[in-house]
Amino acid sequence: MSRTASAHRAADDRPLVVHVSGDFPDTFEAFKTPVIRKLVDLTAHAFDHHVISINRSTPSIASTARMTLFPGTLTVSGTPFKYGTALEYSAPAKGIRHQTMLRLLGEEIVAQIKEMDRTPSLLVGHKLTIEGIAVRHAASKLGLPYALSIQGNTDTKILASRPDLKSVFADIYHGGQVVFPFAPWAQRAIEARLGERTGPTHLLPCPTDLDEPTPSQPKGNGLVSVFHLKNYKTKNLTGIAKAYRLLGRHGTAPPLEIVGGGTERELNACKAITQGITNITFAGHMDPTKLPERMACATACLMPSLRESFGLIFIEALFAGLPIIYPKGAAVDGYFDDLPFALRVDANSPKSIAAAIEDVVTKEVELKAALATWLKSPEAEAFTREQIANKFEAGLNQAIRRT
């Protein structure tokens, strides 16, 4: 429920929680990932959520010059939207003045919060290395507690590129009342650099609409991969193509259908990478409601991404009864250790990808049987919207109580 909608309630005793996220669909960009929005929607019965959705724009040369002459200013514009306020702020690209600009954004968040009709119980920054800087600054100014979510792709990338800010990130990470890593590998990577937290940390899978088990066929019609073609580089289409060429030497490459829309230019780029591999085809966009049925007909889901914070498609594939081939040190790594239907590969090694493809095809019936058993277990229930919502709600309440 949005802040606007909640204002119509005669007496709203839900705690006010202010979220700051750069990954929230808003009036500036409607097609961002819906993960944070789903978390907000799933827990709207328990909290009065207000979202400050942030969008960075690259300044003009003249604006950059002004920032240099007047370093304490931030160009920002805002507009109300269904969930709260959408902000666009101007800051240099490539991490230039990263901490300075985000602390200035924190000042804008302070101003936004001071205009609210009641004081928030909690601030939540949805990434450590971006939103976390702004939220920590705002929370300090206002004397409020804050929580964090960890998104491994961006957070590990910025941590690696900004060793000069290590102590800043460590203070933010350890100062949060509660931290929600989206995946085990991300928590391990963060704590390898910043040290182990002593405060509460709760692994929080990303919620997907496709969380009802769908029976799969014991023998499928080949592999399937699902991604928008604009992401072909990070989804490692080049690595997939190299693996298929290795398999093609022995005649063991199964059909692979790649589902996902894209422009003609993106499709042509993908076809150039897979040129000569006749059993890799591109199906184009598919209605999400038809995706479980399509996946249930396949042998396995293949997506050895080079970078991936979580990868909802892996959970959707599992609930469609498909074994998955996923990348080591990314995506869902750490959730399915030692489970036979989840094959972990080195995304930078075509040989590793090829070996997993051969393995999943050879053992398809066996792996699908093991997956069918797992889908009836409490471990599988942890990836359903209901259980994710319960964990997020409990964690937010814990953060509020710890103050």
C-alpha positions in Angstrom: 0.0 0.0 0.0 1.3 3.4 -0.8 1.8 6.3 1.6 -1.0 8.2 -0.2 -3.4 5.3 0.2 -2.6 4.8 3.8 -3.3 8.4 4.6 -7.0 7.7 4.0 -7.1 5.3 7.0 -8.7 6.9 10.0 -6.2 5.6 12.5 -3.1 4.0 11.0 -1.0 2.4 13.8 1.4 0.6 11.4 5.0 1.7 11.8 6.1 4.1 9.1 9.1 2.7 7.2 10.9 4.8 4.6 12.7 2.9 1.9 15.4 4.4 -0.3 15.9 2.5 -3.5 17.4 3.0 -7.0 15.7 -0.2 -8.2 12.0 0.8 -7.8 9.7 1.3 -10.8 8.7 5.0 -10.8 7.7 8.0 -12.9 11.3 8.4 -14.1 11.8 4.8 -15.1 8.8 2.4 -15.1 10.7 -0.8 -16.1 13.1 -1.3 -13.2 13.2 -4.7 -11.5 10.1 -5.1 -9.3 11.8 -7.0 -6.5 11.8 -4.1 -3.9 8.2 -3.2 -4.9 7.1 -6.7 -4.3 8.7 -6.7 -0.8 6.8 -3.5 -0.1 3.5 -4.8 -1.4 3.8 -8.1 0.5 4.3 -6.4 3.8 1.9 -3.4 3.4 -0.5 -5.0 5.9 2.1 -4.6 8.6 3.9 -1.3 7.7 3.0 2.1 6.3 5.7 2.1 3.6 6.9 5.3 2.0 9.4 4.9 -0.9 11.9 7.5 -1.9 12.9 6.1 -5.4 16.2 7.6 -6.6 17.4 8.0 -10.1 20.9 9.3 -11.0 21.4 11.4 -14.1 24.7 12.4 -15.6 25.3 16.2 -15.4 26.1 18.4 -18.4 29.6 19.9 -18.7 28.2 23.2 -17.3 26.6 21.4 -14.3 29.9 19.5 -13.6 31.7 22.8 -13.6 29.2 24.2 -11.0 29.6 21.1 -8.9 33.4 21.7 -8.9 33.0 25.4 -7.9 30.2 24.8 -5.4 30.8 21.3 -4.1 28.1 21.5 -1.4 25.2 21.6 -3.8 23.0 18.9 -5.4 20.7 19.3 -8.3 17.6 17.3 -7.5 14.0 17.2 -8.7 11.1 15.2 -7.3 7.6 14.1 -8.1 5.0 12.2 -6.1 4.1 8.7 -7.3 1.9 5.9 -6.0 4.5 4.6 -3.4 6.0 7.9 -2.3 8.4 10.3 -4.0 10.5 9.7 -7.1 13.7 11.7 -7.1 16.2 12.4 -9.8 19.6 13.8 -8.8 22.6 14.8 -10.9 25.9 13.2 -10.1 29.0 12.3 -12.2 29.3 8.9 -13.7 32.0 6.3 -12.9 31.9 6.9 -9.1 33.4 10.4 -9.2 32.6 12.1 -5.9 30.6 9.0 -5.0 30.4 9.5 -1.2 30.0 13.3 -1.4 27.1 13.2 -3.8 25.3 10.5 -1.9 25.7 12.3 1.4 24.2 15.4 -0.3 21.3 13.1 -1.4 21.1 12.1 2.3 20.4 15.8 3.1 17.6 15.8 0.6 16.2 12.7 2.2 16.3 14.5 5.6 14.3 17.3 4.1 11.8 14.9 2.7 11.3 13.2 6.0 11.0 16.4 8.0 8.0 17.3 5.8 6.1 14.0 6.7 3.2 14.1 9.1 4.9 11.7 11.5 8.3 10.4 12.3 9.4 7.1 10.6 10.2 4.1 12.8 12.9 2.9 10.4 14.8 3.8 7.2 15.8 1.1 4.8 18.6 1.5 2.2 18.3 -1.1 -0.6 22.0 -1.5 -1.4 25.0 -1.0 0.9 27.3 0.9 -1.4 24.8 3.4 -2.9 21.6 3.9 -1.0 23.4 2.9 2.2 25.6 6.0 2.1 22.6 8.3 1.8 20.5 6.4 4.3 23.2 6.2 7.0 23.8 10.0 6.6 20.0 10.7 6.9 19.6 8.4 9.8 22.4 10.0 11.7 21.1 13.5 11.1 17.6 12.4 12.3 18.5 10.1 15.1 16.7 7.2 13.4 17.7 3.5 13.0 18.3 2.0 9.6 18.3 -1.4 7.9 20.0 -2.5 4.6 19.5 -5.0 1.9 22.5 -6.4 0.1 22.5 -6.8 -3.7 25.6 -8.7 -4.6 26.1 -7.6 -8.2 26.3 -3.8 -7.5 27.6 -4.0 -4.0 30.6 -6.3 -4.7 31.5 -4.3 -7.8 31.6 -1.0 -6.0 33.4 -2.5 -3.0 36.1 -3.8 -5.3 36.4 -0.5 -7.2 36.5 1.8 -4.2 39.0 0.5 -1.6 39.4 4.0 -0.4 35.8 3.9 1.0 36.2 0.5 2.7 36.0 2.0 6.2 32.9 4.0 5.2 31.2 0.9 3.9 32.2 -1.1 7.0 30.7 1.5 9.3 27.4 1.4 7.3 27.3 -2.4 7.1 28.0 -2.9 10.8 25.8 0.0 11.9 22.6 -1.3 10.4 20.0 -2.6 12.9 19.3 -5.5 10.5 20.8 -6.5 7.2 19.0 -8.6 4.4 21.5 -10.2 1.9 19.6 -11.5 -1.1 21.9 -14.5 -1.4 24.6 -16.3 0.7 27.4 -15.7 -1.7 26.8 -11.9 -1.5 27.0 -12.0 2.3 30.2 -14.0 2.2 31.7 -11.6 -0.3 30.8 -8.5 1.7 32.1 -9.9 5.0 35.3 -11.1 3.4 36.0 -7.4 2.8 34.3 -5.7 5.7 34.3 -8.3 8.5 31.5 -10.4 10.0 28.5 -8.7 11.4 27.5 -9.2 15.1 24.0 -7.8 14.5 21.1 -9.7 13.0 21.5 -10.7 9.4 18.7 -12.5 7.5 19.0 -14.1 4.1 16.1 -12.9 2.0 15.4 -14.6 -1.3 13.8 -12.4 -3.9 10.0 -13.0 -4.3 8.6 -14.2 -7.7 5.1 -14.7 -8.8 5.9 -18.2 -10.1 6.2 -20.0 -6.8 3.6 -22.7 -7.2 5.2 -26.1 -8.1 4.4 -27.2 -11.6 5.0 -30.9 -12.6 7.7 -31.2 -15.3 8.0 -33.9 -17.9 10.4 -36.7 -17.0 12.1 -36.2 -20.4 12.2 -32.6 -21.7 12.8 -31.2 -25.1 16.1 -29.5 -24.5 17.4 -26.6 -22.4 15.8 -23.2 -21.9 17.3 -19.9 -20.9 15.3 -16.7 -20.2 16.6 -13.2 -20.4 16.1 -9.9 -22.3 18.4 -9.9 -25.2 19.9 -6.5 -24.2 21.5 -8.4 -21.4 23.3 -11.0 -23.6 26.7 -10.0 -22.4 26.1 -10.3 -18.6 24.0 -13.4 -19.2 27.1 -14.9 -20.8 25.8 -15.8 -24.3 29.4 -15.9 -25.5 30.3 -18.5 -22.9 27.2 -20.6 -23.7 28.1 -20.5 -27.4 31.6 -21.6 -26.7 30.3 -24.5 -24.6 27.9 -25.5 -27.4 30.8 -25.6 -29.9 32.7 -27.9 -27.5 29.7 -30.2 -27.2 29.1 -30.0 -31.0 32.4 -31.7 -31.6 31.0 -34.9 -29.9 27.4 -34.5 -31.1 26.1 -34.1 -27.6 24.7 -30.5 -27.7 21.0 -30.5 -26.8 18.6 -27.9 -28.2 18.6 -24.6 -26.4 15.8 -22.1 -26.7 16.4 -18.6 -25.4 13.2 -16.8 -24.4 13.2 -13.1 -24.2 12.5 -10.0 -26.2 14.9 -7.4 -27.6 15.4 -5.1 -30.5 16.4 -6.2 -34.0 19.9 -5.0 -33.3 20.2 -7.0 -30.1 18.8 -10.1 -31.8 21.3 -9.7 -34.6 24.2 -9.4 -32.1 23.0 -12.6 -30.4 22.7 -14.4 -33.7 26.3 -13.3 -34.6 27.6 -14.9 -31.4 25.8 -18.2 -32.0 26.4 -18.3 -35.7 26.7 -21.8 -37.0 25.1 -23.4 -33.9 21.9 -24.6 -35.4 20.4 -25.9 -32.1 20.4 -22.6 -30.3 17.2 -20.7 -31.2 15.6 -17.4 -30.1 11.9 -17.5 -29.2 11.4 -13.8 -28.5 9.2 -12.3 -25.8 6.8 -14.7 -24.0 3.8 -13.8 -21.8 5.0 -14.4 -18.2 1.9 -16.4 -17.5 2.9 -18.9 -20.2 6.5 -19.3 -19.0 5.9 -22.0 -16.3 4.3 -24.2 -18.9 7.1 -23.7 -21.4 9.8 -24.4 -18.8 8.0 -27.5 -17.6 8.5 -29.0 -21.1 12.3 -28.5 -21.0 15.2 -30.6 -19.7 16.8 -27.9 -17.6 17.3 -24.1 -17.2 20.7 -22.8 -18.3 22.0 -19.3 -17.3 25.7 -19.1 -16.4 25.7 -15.4 -15.9 28.9 -13.4 -15.4 27.2 -11.1 -12.9 23.9 -11.7 -11.2 22.6 -10.5 -7.8 19.9 -13.2 -7.5 18.3 -14.3 -10.7 14.6 -14.9 -10.3 14.5 -17.2 -13.2 16.3 -19.9 -11.2 13.6 -20.0 -8.6 10.9 -19.9 -11.3 12.6 -22.8 -13.1 12.9 -24.9 -10.0 9.2 -24.4 -9.3 8.5 -25.5 -12.9 10.3 -28.7 -12.1 13.5 -27.9 -13.9 17.1 -28.6 -12.8 19.2 -25.4 -13.0 22.7 -24.6 -14.2 23.9 -21.5 -12.3 27.1 -19.5 -11.9 29.5 -20.0 -9.0 29.9 -16.9 -6.9 26.7 -15.2 -8.2 22.9 -15.5 -8.4 21.6 -18.2 -6.1 25.0 -19.6 -5.1 24.9 -20.8 -1.5 21.2 -21.7 -1.4 21.4 -25.1 -3.0 24.8 -26.5 -2.0 25.0 -30.3 -2.4 21.5 -30.6 -4.0 21.9 -32.6 -7.2 19.4 -30.7 -9.3 21.3 -27.4 -9.0 24.5 -27.6 -11.0 27.2 -24.9 -10.2 29.5 -23.9 -12.9 32.5 -21.6 -13.5 30.9 -19.0 -15.8 34.3 -18.1 -17.2 35.0 -21.7 -18.3 33.1 -23.1 -21.4 34.4 -26.5 -20.4 32.6 -26.2 -17.0 29.4 -25.1 -18.7 29.6 -27.9 -21.3 30.2 -30.5 -18.6 27.2 -29.4 -16.6 25.0 -29.5 -19.8 26.1 -33.1 -20.5 25.5 -34.0 -16.9 22.0 -32.6 -16.7 21.0 -34.3 -19.9 22.4 -37.6 -18.9 20.8 -37.6 -15.4 17.6 -35.7 -16.3 15.1 -38.2 -14.9 17.1 -38.7 -11.7 17.6 -35.0 -11.1 13.9 -34.1 -11.8 12.9 -36.8 -9.3 15.1 -35.3 -6.6 13.7 -31.9 -7.4 10.1 -33.1 -7.1 10.9 -34.4 -3.6 12.6 -31.1 -2.6 9.6 -29.1 -3.8 7.5 -30.7 -1.1 9.9 -29.7 1.6 10.1 -26.7 4.0 13.3 -25.7 2.3 11.3 -25.1 -0.9 8.6 -23.1 1.0 11.3 -20.6 2.0 11.2 -19.3 -1.6 7.5 -18.7 -1.7 6.1 -15.2 -1.4 4.3 -15.9 1.9 7.5 -17.1 3.6 9.6 -14.3 2.2 7.1 -11.7 3.3 7.0 -13.3 6.8 10.8 -13.1 7.0 11.0 -9.5 5.8 8.2 -8.4 8.2 9.9 -10.1 11.1 13.3 -8.5 10.2 11.8 -5.0 9.9 10.1 -5.4 13.3 13.3 -6.6 14.8 15.1 -3.6 13.5 12.5 -1.3 15.0 12.6 -3.1 18.3 16.4 -3.0 18.6 16.4 0.8 18.8 
